[in-house]
């Protein structure tokens, strides 16, 4: 999908706690026009780290995805989608690093 067709929501600038790159926008995994809310899950667009939005929409580590399934916070389909996107982000990052 072309970038100009994505539903991008602005968010307060926040640094990924893993790679420290600035993140200032979010998209919905199914391209729905939805703004992130506290507690929502995300991935860093630069390193693919799994994250969660905090109370002020800051980015916080969310821990291991399998642990979140075991705790009932995510289901297996959601984790599969996050892992697919994570792999795409990391492949893109690896191409850019070479």
N, C-alpha and C positions, 0 to 999 in steps of 0.2 A: 504494500500500500504506500503510495507517495506520501511524503512527510506533510504536504499541505492538506491531506485528507485526514490526518490524525486529530483526535479530540485531545488537545493538550491543555492541562489545567496548570496555571501558575501557582506556585507555592512559595512560602517564605524561603529564601536561600538557606540551605543547610548543608553541612559537610558530611560525607559518608564517613562513619567512624572507622571504616576499614582502610580505605585508600585516600581519604581526606579530600577527594575531589568535590567541588561545589555542585550541588544539585538544586535546580530552581524551577523544575516543572515535573509533572507526572502525567502519565497516560493510563487509561484503564486497559486491562488485559484484553478485553473484548471490544475496545475502542468506543466504549460508552462515554457520554459527556458527564463524567462524575468527578467531583473534586475529592481529594483525599481527606479522610477524617481521622482523628486520633484512634489508634488501634489497628488501622488498616495496614496490610502487608505491602511491601514493595521490594524492588531490587535496585541496587545502585546501577545506573546506566553506564558507568565507567568500568566497574570491576565485577558486577554481578552478585555482590554480597546480599544475602537476605536481610531485610530491614523491616522496621515497623515505624509508623508515624507516632510520635509522642503527643502529649497534650497540646503543645504549641506547634505541632507539625514538624518538630525536629526529628531527625532520623536516629533511631536507636537500633542496636543489634537485636535480632529476634531469636537467636539461638538456632539450634539444629532443626531442620524442617521435619525430620522423622519424629523428634520429640514433640513437635507441635501437633502432629497427627495423633500421637499417643495421648496427648492431653485433650484432644477433641477440639482444638482451635482451628485446625485446617483438615480438610479431607484429602484422600489420596489423589483425587482428580486435581484439586487445587495445587498440591505439591508437584504433580506431574507437569502442570502448566508452568509453574515457577521454575522448575528444573529445565524445561525446554527453553524458556526465555534466558535463563542463566547461561546455558550452553551457547546460545547465540551471541550474547553479550561478550562472553569470554573468548569466543572465536574471533569476533570483531576486534577485541582488545589485543589479542595475540597477533593478528595481521597488522595492526597499527604499530606494534612494538618491534616488528622485524624490519 
